[in-house]
Amino acid sequence: ERTGHPCRLDFERFGEHIGLKKKRIEMILDSFSLLPDEVEHLVNNSFLTEKMKRTYLRIVKERIQRFNRKSE
């Protein structure tokens, strides 16, 4: 289902369009597919309020899910 937000498939197609090898595309995109532990650690140790920490992590997780969704 198209939402207007780019997903992984869009970036795979773009990578192919500009001539990147499939393995390189996968390596690059895989680094964006999961929430790195460092992000959660940094947010939890930040000066943000507890509410802002939860909100920030929720937004990051939503964007990762949006990126990982299947299109078409």
N, CA, C and O atoms as a Tripos MOL2 file, in Angstrom:
@<TRIPOS>MOLECULE
protein
  288   287    72     0     0
PROTEIN
NO_CHARGES

@<TRIPOS>ATOM
      1 N           0.8490   -1.1860    0.0000 N.3       1 GLU1
      2 CA          0.0000    0.0000    0.0000 C.3       1 GLU1
      3 C           0.8870    1.2390    0.0000 C.2       1 GLU1
      4 O           1.8110    1.3390    0.8070 O.2       1 GLU1
      5 N           0.6210    2.1550   -0.8720 N.am      2 ARG2
      6 CA          1.4070    3.3890   -0.9910 C.3       2 ARG2
      7 C           0.9350    4.4010    0.0350 C.2       2 ARG2
      8 O          -0.2630    4.6400    0.1800 O.2       2 ARG2
      9 N           1.8820    4.9910    0.7420 N.am      3 THR3
     10 CA          1.5500    5.9810    1.7650 C.3       3 THR3
     11 C           2.1770    7.3330    1.4810 C.2       3 THR3
     12 O           1.9060    8.3020    2.1900 O.2       3 THR3
     13 N           3.0030    7.4100    0.4630 N.am      4 GLY4
     14 CA          3.7110    8.6530    0.1920 C.3       4 GLY4
     15 C           5.0600    8.7080    0.8820 C.2       4 GLY4
     16 O           5.8520    9.6170    0.6310 O.2       4 GLY4
     17 N           5.3310    7.7340    1.7570 N.am      5 HIS5
     18 CA          6.6170    7.6610    2.4390 C.3       5 HIS5
     19 C           7.4740    6.6170    1.7300 C.2       5 HIS5
     20 O           6.9820    5.5360    1.4060 O.2       5 HIS5
     21 N           8.7360    6.9210    1.4860 N.am      6 PRO6
     22 CA          9.5810    5.9220    0.8350 C.3       6 PRO6
     23 C           9.8150    4.7250    1.7530 C.2       6 PRO6
     24 O           9.9170    4.8730    2.9710 O.2       6 PRO6
     25 N           9.8960    3.5530    1.1630 N.am      7 CYS7
     26 CA         10.1700    2.3410    1.9240 C.3       7 CYS7
     27 C          11.4450    1.7000    1.3800 C.2       7 CYS7
     28 O          12.0650    2.2130    0.4490 O.2       7 CYS7
     29 N          11.8100    0.6050    1.9590 N.am      8 ARG8
     30 CA         13.0490   -0.0740    1.5780 C.3       8 ARG8
     31 C          13.0920   -0.3780    0.0760 C.2       8 ARG8
     32 O          14.1210   -0.1820   -0.5720 O.2       8 ARG8
     33 N          11.9880   -0.8490   -0.4640 N.am      9 LEU9
     34 CA         11.9390   -1.1940   -1.8840 C.3       9 LEU9
     35 C          12.2780    0.0140   -2.7610 C.2       9 LEU9
     36 O          12.9630   -0.1250   -3.7750 O.2       9 LEU9
     37 N          11.8010    1.1920   -2.3710 N.am     10 ASP10
     38 CA         12.1110    2.4050   -3.1290 C.3      10 ASP10
     39 C          13.6200    2.6600   -3.1510 C.2      10 ASP10
     40 O          14.1790    3.0200   -4.1870 O.2      10 ASP10
     41 N          14.2730    2.4700   -1.9980 N.am     11 PHE11
     42 CA         15.7150    2.6950   -1.9220 C.3      11 PHE11
     43 C          16.4910    1.6060   -2.6600 C.2      11 PHE11
     44 O          17.5450    1.8760   -3.2350 O.2      11 PHE11
     45 N          15.9680    0.3630   -2.6440 N.am     12 GLU12
     46 CA         16.6120   -0.7010   -3.4150 C.3      12 GLU12
     47 C          16.5800   -0.3600   -4.9020 C.2      12 GLU12
     48 O          17.5850   -0.4970   -5.6000 O.2      12 GLU12
     49 N          15.4380    0.0800   -5.3710 N.am     13 ARG13
     50 CA         15.3120    0.4530   -6.7850 C.3      13 ARG13
     51 C          16.2280    1.6190   -7.1370 C.2      13 ARG13
     52 O          16.8520    1.6290   -8.1990 O.2      13 ARG13
     53 N          16.3050    2.6000   -6.2420 N.am     14 PHE14
     54 CA         17.1820    3.7420   -6.4760 C.3      14 PHE14
     55 C          18.6390    3.2900   -6.5540 C.2      14 PHE14
     56 O          19.3810    3.7130   -7.4400 O.2      14 PHE14
     57 N          19.0400    2.4310   -5.6230 N.am     15 GLY15
     58 CA         20.4100    1.9240   -5.6360 C.3      15 GLY15
     59 C          20.7360    1.2080   -6.9320 C.2      15 GLY15
     60 O          21.8190    1.3810   -7.4910 O.2      15 GLY15
     61 N          19.7920    0.4000   -7.4080 N.am     16 GLU16
     62 CA         19.9930   -0.2930   -8.6810 C.3      16 GLU16
     63 C          20.0730    0.7110   -9.8310 C.2      16 GLU16
     64 O          20.8800    0.5620  -10.7490 O.2      16 GLU16
     65 N          19.2220    1.7340   -9.7610 N.am     17 HIS17
     66 CA         19.1770    2.7520  -10.8150 C.3      17 HIS17
     67 C          20.5070    3.4980  -10.9370 C.2      17 HIS17
     68 O          20.9240    3.8450  -12.0420 O.2      17 HIS17
     69 N          21.1670    3.7430   -9.8210 N.am     18 ILE18
     70 CA         22.4380    4.4730   -9.8740 C.3      18 ILE18
     71 C          23.6350    3.5380  -10.0050 C.2      18 ILE18
     72 O          24.7830    3.9790   -9.9560 O.2      18 ILE18
     73 N          23.3600    2.2410  -10.1730 N.am     19 GLY19
     74 CA         24.4290    1.3060  -10.4950 C.3      19 GLY19
     75 C          25.1160    0.6290   -9.3280 C.2      19 GLY19
     76 O          26.1870    0.0470   -9.5040 O.2      19 GLY19
     77 N          24.5330    0.6870   -8.1410 N.am     20 LEU20
     78 CA         25.1400   -0.0150   -7.0090 C.3      20 LEU20
     79 C          24.8840   -1.5100   -7.1260 C.2      20 LEU20
     80 O          23.8620   -1.9360   -7.6640 O.2      20 LEU20
     81 N          25.8090   -2.2910   -6.6250 N.am     21 LYS21
     82 CA         25.6360   -3.7370   -6.6170 C.3      21 LYS21
     83 C          24.6430   -4.1160   -5.5260 C.2      21 LYS21
     84 O          24.5470   -3.4550   -4.4910 O.2      21 LYS21
     85 N          23.9070   -5.1970   -5.7810 N.am     22 LYS22
     86 CA         22.8530   -5.6440   -4.8590 C.3      22 LYS22
     87 C          23.3930   -5.8340   -3.4390 C.2      22 LYS22
     88 O          22.7440   -5.4320   -2.4740 O.2      22 LYS22
     89 N          24.5610   -6.4380   -3.3050 N.am     23 LYS23
     90 CA         25.1400   -6.6850   -1.9800 C.3      23 LYS23
     91 C          25.4080   -5.3720   -1.2440 C.2      23 LYS23
     92 O          25.1720   -5.2790   -0.0400 O.2      23 LYS23
     93 N          25.8950   -4.3630   -1.9560 N.am     24 ARG24
     94 CA         26.1770   -3.0560   -1.3510 C.3      24 ARG24
     95 C          24.8730   -2.3950   -0.9060 C.2      24 ARG24
     96 O          24.8050   -1.8100    0.1760 O.2      24 ARG24
     97 N          23.8490   -2.4890   -1.7370 N.am     25 ILE25
     98 CA         22.5400   -1.9230   -1.3970 C.3      25 ILE25
     99 C          22.0200   -2.5640   -0.1210 C.2      25 ILE25
    100 O          21.5760   -1.8700    0.7930 O.2      25 ILE25
    101 N          22.0750   -3.8950   -0.0600 N.am     26 GLU26
    102 CA         21.5890   -4.6200    1.1190 C.3      26 GLU26
    103 C          22.3560   -4.2030    2.3670 C.2      26 GLU26
    104 O          21.7570   -3.9850    3.4210 O.2      26 GLU26
    105 N          23.6820   -4.0910    2.2550 N.am     27 MET27
    106 CA         24.5080   -3.7300    3.4010 C.3      27 MET27
    107 C          24.1350   -2.3410    3.9300 C.2      27 MET27
    108 O          24.0230   -2.1350    5.1390 O.2      27 MET27
    109 N          23.9500   -1.4140    3.0230 N.am     28 ILE28
    110 CA         23.5960   -0.0480    3.4180 C.3      28 ILE28
    111 C          22.2180   -0.0180    4.0660 C.2      28 ILE28
    112 O          22.0440    0.5710    5.1330 O.2      28 ILE28
    113 N          21.2420   -0.6500    3.4270 N.am     29 LEU29
    114 CA         19.8680   -0.5860    3.9250 C.3      29 LEU29
    115 C          19.6760   -1.3830    5.2080 C.2      29 LEU29
    116 O          18.8570   -1.0110    6.0480 O.2      29 LEU29
    117 N          20.4190   -2.4710    5.3710 N.am     30 ASP30
    118 CA         20.3030   -3.2570    6.5990 C.3      30 ASP30
    119 C          20.6730   -2.4300    7.8270 C.2      30 ASP30
    120 O          20.1440   -2.6590    8.9150 O.2      30 ASP30
    121 N          21.5760   -1.4760    7.6560 N.am     31 SER31
    122 CA         21.9860   -0.6540    8.7970 C.3      31 SER31
    123 C          20.8630    0.2710    9.2720 C.2      31 SER31
    124 O          20.9350    0.8160   10.3730 O.2      31 SER31
    125 N          19.8330    0.4490    8.4530 N.am     32 PHE32
    126 CA         18.7020    1.2930    8.8280 C.3      32 PHE32
    127 C          17.4750    0.4850    9.2400 C.2      32 PHE32
    128 O          16.4410    1.0620    9.5760 O.2      32 PHE32
    129 N          17.5770   -0.8300    9.2170 N.am     33 SER33
    130 CA         16.4070   -1.6800    9.4310 C.3      33 SER33
    131 C          16.0760   -1.9330   10.8910 C.2      33 SER33
    132 O          14.9470   -2.3050   11.2130 O.2      33 SER33
    133 N          17.0300   -1.7400   11.7680 N.am     34 LEU34
    134 CA         16.8200   -2.0200   13.1860 C.3      34 LEU34
    135 C          17.1900   -0.8070   14.0200 C.2      34 LEU34
    136 O          18.0040    0.0230   13.6150 O.2      34 LEU34
    137 N          16.5730   -0.7200   15.2000 N.am     35 LEU35
    138 CA         16.9130    0.3540   16.1290 C.3      35 LEU35
    139 C          18.2200   -0.0210   16.8200 C.2      35 LEU35
    140 O          18.2560   -0.9710   17.6020 O.2      35 LEU35
    141 N          19.2730    0.7050   16.5430 N.am     36 PRO36
    142 CA         20.5390    0.3750   17.2030 C.3      36 PRO36
    143 C          20.4370    0.5620   18.7200 C.2      36 PRO36
    144 O          19.7960    1.4950   19.2030 O.2      36 PRO36
    145 N          21.0750   -0.3340   19.4490 N.am     37 ASP37
    146 CA         21.0820   -0.2320   20.9070 C.3      37 ASP37
    147 C          21.6440    1.1120   21.3510 C.2      37 ASP37
    148 O          21.2340    1.6550   22.3770 O.2      37 ASP37
    149 N          22.5830    1.6480   20.5750 N.am     38 GLU38
    150 CA         23.2010    2.9220   20.9380 C.3      38 GLU38
    151 C          22.1770    4.0550   20.9670 C.2      38 GLU38
    152 O          22.2510    4.9470   21.8120 O.2      38 GLU38
    153 N          21.2220    4.0130   20.0360 N.am     39 VAL39
    154 CA         20.1980    5.0630   19.9880 C.3      39 VAL39
    155 C          19.3720    5.0270   21.2620 C.2      39 VAL39
    156 O          19.1470    6.0560   21.8990 O.2      39 VAL39
    157 N          18.9260    3.8410   21.6250 N.am     40 GLU40
    158 CA         18.1220    3.7160   22.8360 C.3      40 GLU40
    159 C          18.9360    4.1380   24.0590 C.2      40 GLU40
    160 O          18.4160    4.8060   24.9530 O.2      40 GLU40
    161 N          20.1900    3.7540   24.0960 N.am     41 HIS41
    162 CA         21.0600    4.1190   25.2180 C.3      41 HIS41
    163 C          21.2330    5.6420   25.2950 C.2      41 HIS41
    164 O          21.1230    6.2300   26.3710 O.2      41 HIS41
    165 N          21.5030    6.2670   24.1570 N.am     42 LEU42
    166 CA         21.6960    7.7220   24.1380 C.3      42 LEU42
    167 C          20.4390    8.4650   24.5690 C.2      42 LEU42
    168 O          20.5060    9.4180   25.3450 O.2      42 LEU42
    169 N          19.2970    8.0250   24.0630 N.am     43 VAL43
    170 CA         18.0410    8.6880   24.4160 C.3      43 VAL43
    171 C          17.7580    8.5130   25.9030 C.2      43 VAL43
    172 O          17.3930    9.4700   26.5860 O.2      43 VAL43
    173 N          17.9230    7.3050   26.3980 N.am     44 ASN44
    174 CA         17.6330    7.0480   27.8110 C.3      44 ASN44
    175 C          18.5750    7.7850   28.7480 C.2      44 ASN44
    176 O          18.2130    8.0610   29.8910 O.2      44 ASN44
    177 N          19.7720    8.1080   28.2870 N.am     45 ASN45
    178 CA         20.7330    8.8350   29.1180 C.3      45 ASN45
    179 C          20.7750   10.3280   28.8060 C.2      45 ASN45
    180 O          21.6610   11.0420   29.2760 O.2      45 ASN45
    181 N          19.8300   10.7860   28.0240 N.am     46 SER46
    182 CA         19.8020   12.2000   27.6460 C.3      46 SER46
    183 C          19.1030   13.0310   28.7220 C.2      46 SER46
    184 O          18.6040   12.5010   29.7140 O.2      46 SER46
    185 N          19.0810   14.3320   28.5000 N.am     47 PHE47
    186 CA         18.4110   15.2470   29.4200 C.3      47 PHE47
    187 C          16.9450   15.4630   29.0620 C.2      47 PHE47
    188 O          16.2900   16.3340   29.6350 O.2      47 PHE47
    189 N          16.4310   14.6890   28.1310 N.am     48 LEU48
    190 CA         15.0160   14.7890   27.7830 C.3      48 LEU48
    191 C          14.1620   14.3280   28.9540 C.2      48 LEU48
    192 O          14.5960   13.5210   29.7770 O.2      48 LEU48
    193 N          12.9530   14.8480   29.0170 N.am     49 THR49
    194 CA         12.0210   14.3560   30.0360 C.3      49 THR49
    195 C          11.6460   12.9210   29.6900 C.2      49 THR49
    196 O          11.8440   12.4780   28.5590 O.2      49 THR49
    197 N          11.1100   12.2020   30.6560 N.am     50 GLU50
    198 CA         10.7190   10.8090   30.4060 C.3      50 GLU50
    199 C           9.6850   10.7260   29.2830 C.2      50 GLU50
    200 O           9.7270    9.8180   28.4520 O.2      50 GLU50
    201 N           8.7590   11.6850   29.2700 N.am     51 LYS51
    202 CA          7.7440   11.7010   28.2200 C.3      51 LYS51
    203 C           8.3890   11.9150   26.8500 C.2      51 LYS51
    204 O           8.0310   11.2460   25.8810 O.2      51 LYS51
    205 N           9.3360   12.8450   26.7710 N.am     52 MET52
    206 CA         10.0150   13.1220   25.5020 C.3      52 MET52
    207 C          10.8670   11.9320   25.0540 C.2      52 MET52
    208 O          10.9730   11.6590   23.8580 O.2      52 MET52
    209 N          11.4650   11.2320   26.0030 N.am     53 LYS53
    210 CA         12.2420   10.0350   25.6600 C.3      53 LYS53
    211 C          11.3400    8.9900   25.0160 C.2      53 LYS53
    212 O          11.6810    8.4190   23.9800 O.2      53 LYS53
    213 N          10.1930    8.7450   25.6330 N.am     54 ARG54
    214 CA          9.2450    7.7700   25.0860 C.3      54 ARG54
    215 C           8.7700    8.1990   23.7030 C.2      54 ARG54
    216 O           8.6900    7.3840   22.7830 O.2      54 ARG54
    217 N           8.4550    9.4840   23.5650 N.am     55 THR55
    218 CA          7.9810   10.0090   22.2870 C.3      55 THR55
    219 C           9.0580    9.8750   21.2130 C.2      55 THR55
    220 O           8.7740    9.4400   20.0970 O.2      55 THR55
    221 N          10.2680   10.2420   21.5430 N.am     56 TYR56
    222 CA         11.3760   10.1690   20.5870 C.3      56 TYR56
    223 C          11.5870    8.7360   20.1110 C.2      56 TYR56
    224 O          11.6980    8.4870   18.9110 O.2      56 TYR56
    225 N          11.6430    7.7990   21.0480 N.am     57 LEU57
    226 CA         11.8470    6.3940   20.6810 C.3      57 LEU57
    227 C          10.6750    5.8550   19.8700 C.2      57 LEU57
    228 O          10.8720    5.0680   18.9440 O.2      57 LEU57
    229 N           9.4630    6.2700   20.2110 N.am     58 ARG58
    230 CA          8.2830    5.8280   19.4610 C.3      58 ARG58
    231 C           8.3690    6.3090   18.0140 C.2      58 ARG58
    232 O           8.1000    5.5480   17.0850 O.2      58 ARG58
    233 N           8.7430    7.5660   17.8280 N.am     59 ILE59
    234 CA          8.8480    8.1290   16.4760 C.3      59 ILE59
    235 C           9.9220    7.4000   15.6710 C.2      59 ILE59
    236 O           9.7070    7.0670   14.5050 O.2      59 ILE59
    237 N          11.0680    7.1530   16.2860 N.am     60 VAL60
    238 CA         12.1450    6.4450   15.5850 C.3      60 VAL60
    239 C          11.6800    5.0470   15.1910 C.2      60 VAL60
    240 O          11.9200    4.6090   14.0660 O.2      60 VAL60
    241 N          11.0190    4.3470   16.1030 N.am     61 LYS61
    242 CA         10.5350    2.9930   15.8110 C.3      61 LYS61
    243 C           9.4790    3.0110   14.7060 C.2      61 LYS61
    244 O           9.4690    2.1270   13.8500 O.2      61 LYS61
    245 N           8.5960    4.0030   14.7140 N.am     62 GLU62
    246 CA          7.5870    4.1250   13.6570 C.3      62 GLU62
    247 C           8.2430    4.3390   12.2990 C.2      62 GLU62
    248 O           7.8140    3.7630   11.2990 O.2      62 GLU62
    249 N           9.2710    5.1590   12.2650 N.am     63 ARG63
    250 CA          9.9570    5.4300   10.9960 C.3      63 ARG63
    251 C          10.6960    4.1940   10.4870 C.2      63 ARG63
    252 O          10.7530    3.9510    9.2820 O.2      63 ARG63
    253 N          11.2560    3.4250   11.4020 N.am     64 ILE64
    254 CA         11.9180    2.1870   10.9940 C.3      64 ILE64
    255 C          10.8890    1.2110   10.4470 C.2      64 ILE64
    256 O          11.1330    0.5510    9.4370 O.2      64 ILE64
    257 N           9.7330    1.1140   11.1130 N.am     65 GLN65
    258 CA          8.6670    0.2350   10.6170 C.3      65 GLN65
    259 C           8.1910    0.6900    9.2430 C.2      65 GLN65
    260 O           7.9560   -0.1330    8.3580 O.2      65 GLN65
    261 N           8.0520    1.9860    9.0700 N.am     66 ARG66
    262 CA          7.6230    2.5380    7.7820 C.3      66 ARG66
    263 C           8.6510    2.2040    6.6990 C.2      66 ARG66
    264 O           8.2910    1.8510    5.5760 O.2      66 ARG66
    265 N           9.9150    2.3200    7.0460 N.am     67 PHE67
    266 CA         10.9910    1.9990    6.1090 C.3      67 PHE67
    267 C          10.9490    0.5230    5.7230 C.2      67 PHE67
    268 O          11.1570    0.1760    4.5600 O.2      67 PHE67
    269 N          10.6810   -0.3440    6.6960 N.am     68 ASN68
    270 CA         10.7050   -1.7900    6.4690 C.3      68 ASN68
    271 C           9.4320   -2.3420    5.8410 C.2      68 ASN68
    272 O           9.3990   -3.5030    5.4330 O.2      68 ASN68
    273 N           8.3850   -1.5280    5.7600 N.am     69 ARG69
    274 CA          7.1180   -2.0460    5.2270 C.3      69 ARG69
    275 C           7.2820   -2.4780    3.7850 C.2      69 ARG69
    276 O           8.1650   -2.0150    3.0630 O.2      69 ARG69
    277 N           6.4170   -3.3660    3.3980 N.am     70 LYS70
    278 CA          6.4410   -3.8500    2.0190 C.3      70 LYS70
    279 C           5.5610   -2.9430    1.1750 C.2      70 LYS70
    280 O           4.4690   -2.5530    1.5880 O.2      70 LYS70
    281 N           6.0430   -2.6190    0.0080 N.am     71 SER71
    282 CA          5.2900   -1.7970   -0.9260 C.3      71 SER71
    283 C           4.9260   -2.6550   -2.1200 C.2      71 SER71
    284 O           5.6510   -3.5830   -2.4770 O.2      71 SER71
    285 N           3.8110   -2.3420   -2.7280 N.am     72 GLU72
    286 CA          3.3020   -3.0070   -3.9310 C.3      72 GLU72
    287 C           2.6340   -4.2600   -3.5910 C.2      72 GLU72
    288 O           2.1420   -4.9580   -4.4780 O.2      72 GLU72
@<TRIPOS>BOND
     1     1     2 1
     2     2     3 1
     3     3     4 2
     4     3     5 am
     5     5     6 1
     6     6     7 1
     7     7     8 2
     8     7     9 am
     9     9    10 1
    10    10    11 1
    11    11    12 2
    12    11    13 am
    13    13    14 1
    14    14    15 1
    15    15    16 2
    16    15    17 am
    17    17    18 1
    18    18    19 1
    19    19    20 2
    20    19    21 am
    21    21    22 1
    22    22    23 1
    23    23    24 2
    24    23    25 am
    25    25    26 1
    26    26    27 1
    27    27    28 2
    28    27    29 am
    29    29    30 1
    30    30    31 1
    31    31    32 2
    32    31    33 am
    33    33    34 1
    34    34    35 1
    35    35    36 2
    36    35    37 am
    37    37    38 1
    38    38    39 1
    39    39    40 2
    40    39    41 am
    41    41    42 1
    42    42    43 1
    43    43    44 2
    44    43    45 am
    45    45    46 1
    46    46    47 1
    47    47    48 2
    48    47    49 am
    49    49    50 1
    50    50    51 1
    51    51    52 2
    52    51    53 am
    53    53    54 1
    54    54    55 1
    55    55    56 2
    56    55    57 am
    57    57    58 1
    58    58    59 1
    59    59    60 2
    60    59    61 am
    61    61    62 1
    62    62    63 1
    63    63    64 2
    64    63    65 am
    65    65    66 1
    66    66    67 1
    67    67    68 2
    68    67    69 am
    69    69    70 1
    70    70    71 1
    71    71    72 2
    72    71    73 am
    73    73    74 1
    74    74    75 1
    75    75    76 2
    76    75    77 am
    77    77    78 1
    78    78    79 1
    79    79    80 2
    80    79    81 am
    81    81    82 1
    82    82    83 1
    83    83    84 2
    84    83    85 am
    85    85    86 1
    86    86    87 1
    87    87    88 2
    88    87    89 am
    89    89    90 1
    90    90    91 1
    91    91    92 2
    92    91    93 am
    93    93    94 1
    94    94    95 1
    95    95    96 2
    96    95    97 am
    97    97    98 1
    98    98    99 1
    99    99   100 2
   100    99   101 am
   101   101   102 1
   102   102   103 1
   103   103   104 2
   104   103   105 am
   105   105   106 1
   106   106   107 1
   107   107   108 2
   108   107   109 am
   109   109   110 1
   110   110   111 1
   111   111   112 2
   112   111   113 am
   113   113   114 1
   114   114   115 1
   115   115   116 2
   116   115   117 am
   117   117   118 1
   118   118   119 1
   119   119   120 2
   120   119   121 am
   121   121   122 1
   122   122   123 1
   123   123   124 2
   124   123   125 am
   125   125   126 1
   126   126   127 1
   127   127   128 2
   128   127   129 am
   129   129   130 1
   130   130   131 1
   131   131   132 2
   132   131   133 am
   133   133   134 1
   134   134   135 1
   135   135   136 2
   136   135   137 am
   137   137   138 1
   138   138   139 1
   139   139   140 2
   140   139   141 am
   141   141   142 1
   142   142   143 1
   143   143   144 2
   144   143   145 am
   145   145   146 1
   146   146   147 1
   147   147   148 2
   148   147   149 am
   149   149   150 1
   150   150   151 1
   151   151   152 2
   152   151   153 am
   153   153   154 1
   154   154   155 1
   155   155   156 2
   156   155   157 am
   157   157   158 1
   158   158   159 1
   159   159   160 2
   160   159   161 am
   161   161   162 1
   162   162   163 1
   163   163   164 2
   164   163   165 am
   165   165   166 1
   166   166   167 1
   167   167   168 2
   168   167   169 am
   169   169   170 1
   170   170   171 1
   171   171   172 2
   172   171   173 am
   173   173   174 1
   174   174   175 1
   175   175   176 2
   176   175   177 am
   177   177   178 1
   178   178   179 1
   179   179   180 2
   180   179   181 am
   181   181   182 1
   182   182   183 1
   183   183   184 2
   184   183   185 am
   185   185   186 1
   186   186   187 1
   187   187   188 2
   188   187   189 am
   189   189   190 1
   190   190   191 1
   191   191   192 2
   192   191   193 am
   193   193   194 1
   194   194   195 1
   195   195   196 2
   196   195   197 am
   197   197   198 1
   198   198   199 1
   199   199   200 2
   200   199   201 am
   201   201   202 1
   202   202   203 1
   203   203   204 2
   204   203   205 am
   205   205   206 1
   206   206   207 1
   207   207   208 2
   208   207   209 am
   209   209   210 1
   210   210   211 1
   211   211   212 2
   212   211   213 am
   213   213   214 1
   214   214   215 1
   215   215   216 2
   216   215   217 am
   217   217   218 1
   218   218   219 1
   219   219   220 2
   220   219   221 am
   221   221   222 1
   222   222   223 1
   223   223   224 2
   224   223   225 am
   225   225   226 1
   226   226   227 1
   227   227   228 2
   228   227   229 am
   229   229   230 1
   230   230   231 1
   231   231   232 2
   232   231   233 am
   233   233   234 1
   234   234   235 1
   235   235   236 2
   236   235   237 am
   237   237   238 1
   238   238   239 1
   239   239   240 2
   240   239   241 am
   241   241   242 1
   242   242   243 1
   243   243   244 2
   244   243   245 am
   245   245   246 1
   246   246   247 1
   247   247   248 2
   248   247   249 am
   249   249   250 1
   250   250   251 1
   251   251   252 2
   252   251   253 am
   253   253   254 1
   254   254   255 1
   255   255   256 2
   256   255   257 am
   257   257   258 1
   258   258   259 1
   259   259   260 2
   260   259   261 am
   261   261   262 1
   262   262   263 1
   263   263   264 2
   264   263   265 am
   265   265   266 1
   266   266   267 1
   267   267   268 2
   268   267   269 am
   269   269   270 1
   270   270   271 1
   271   271   272 2
   272   271   273 am
   273   273   274 1
   274   274   275 1
   275   275   276 2
   276   275   277 am
   277   277   278 1
   278   278   279 1
   279   279   280 2
   280   279   281 am
   281   281   282 1
   282   282   283 1
   283   283   284 2
   284   283   285 am
   285   285   286 1
   286   286   287 1
   287   287   288 2
@<TRIPOS>SUBSTRUCTURE
     1 GLU1         2 RESIDUE 1 A GLU
     2 ARG2         6 RESIDUE 1 A ARG
     3 THR3        10 RESIDUE 1 A THR
     4 GLY4        14 RESIDUE 1 A GLY
     5 HIS5        18 RESIDUE 1 A HIS
     6 PRO6        22 RESIDUE 1 A PRO
     7 CYS7        26 RESIDUE 1 A CYS
     8 ARG8        30 RESIDUE 1 A ARG
     9 LEU9        34 RESIDUE 1 A LEU
    10 ASP10       38 RESIDUE 1 A ASP
    11 PHE11       42 RESIDUE 1 A PHE
    12 GLU12       46 RESIDUE 1 A GLU
    13 ARG13       50 RESIDUE 1 A ARG
    14 PHE14       54 RESIDUE 1 A PHE
    15 GLY15       58 RESIDUE 1 A GLY
    16 GLU16       62 RESIDUE 1 A GLU
    17 HIS17       66 RESIDUE 1 A HIS
    18 ILE18       70 RESIDUE 1 A ILE
    19 GLY19       74 RESIDUE 1 A GLY
    20 LEU20       78 RESIDUE 1 A LEU
    21 LYS21       82 RESIDUE 1 A LYS
    22 LYS22       86 RESIDUE 1 A LYS
    23 LYS23       90 RESIDUE 1 A LYS
    24 ARG24       94 RESIDUE 1 A ARG
    25 ILE25       98 RESIDUE 1 A ILE
    26 GLU26      102 RESIDUE 1 A GLU
    27 MET27      106 RESIDUE 1 A MET
    28 ILE28      110 RESIDUE 1 A ILE
    29 LEU29      114 RESIDUE 1 A LEU
    30 ASP30      118 RESIDUE 1 A ASP
    31 SER31      122 RESIDUE 1 A SER
    32 PHE32      126 RESIDUE 1 A PHE
    33 SER33      130 RESIDUE 1 A SER
    34 LEU34      134 RESIDUE 1 A LEU
    35 LEU35      138 RESIDUE 1 A LEU
    36 PRO36      142 RESIDUE 1 A PRO
    37 ASP37      146 RESIDUE 1 A ASP
    38 GLU38      150 RESIDUE 1 A GLU
    39 VAL39      154 RESIDUE 1 A VAL
    40 GLU40      158 RESIDUE 1 A GLU
    41 HIS41      162 RESIDUE 1 A HIS
    42 LEU42      166 RESIDUE 1 A LEU
    43 VAL43      170 RESIDUE 1 A VAL
    44 ASN44      174 RESIDUE 1 A ASN
    45 ASN45      178 RESIDUE 1 A ASN
    46 SER46      182 RESIDUE 1 A SER
    47 PHE47      186 RESIDUE 1 A PHE
    48 LEU48      190 RESIDUE 1 A LEU
    49 THR49      194 RESIDUE 1 A THR
    50 GLU50      198 RESIDUE 1 A GLU
    51 LYS51      202 RESIDUE 1 A LYS
    52 MET52      206 RESIDUE 1 A MET
    53 LYS53      210 RESIDUE 1 A LYS
    54 ARG54      214 RESIDUE 1 A ARG
    55 THR55      218 RESIDUE 1 A THR
    56 TYR56      222 RESIDUE 1 A TYR
    57 LEU57      226 RESIDUE 1 A LEU
    58 ARG58      230 RESIDUE 1 A ARG
    59 ILE59      234 RESIDUE 1 A ILE
    60 VAL60      238 RESIDUE 1 A VAL
    61 LYS61      242 RESIDUE 1 A LYS
    62 GLU62      246 RESIDUE 1 A GLU
    63 ARG63      250 RESIDUE 1 A ARG
    64 ILE64      254 RESIDUE 1 A ILE
    65 GLN65      258 RESIDUE 1 A GLN
    66 ARG66      262 RESIDUE 1 A ARG
    67 PHE67      266 RESIDUE 1 A PHE
    68 ASN68      270 RESIDUE 1 A ASN
    69 ARG69      274 RESIDUE 1 A ARG
    70 LYS70      278 RESIDUE 1 A LYS
    71 SER71      282 RESIDUE 1 A SER
    72 GLU72      286 RESIDUE 1 A GLU
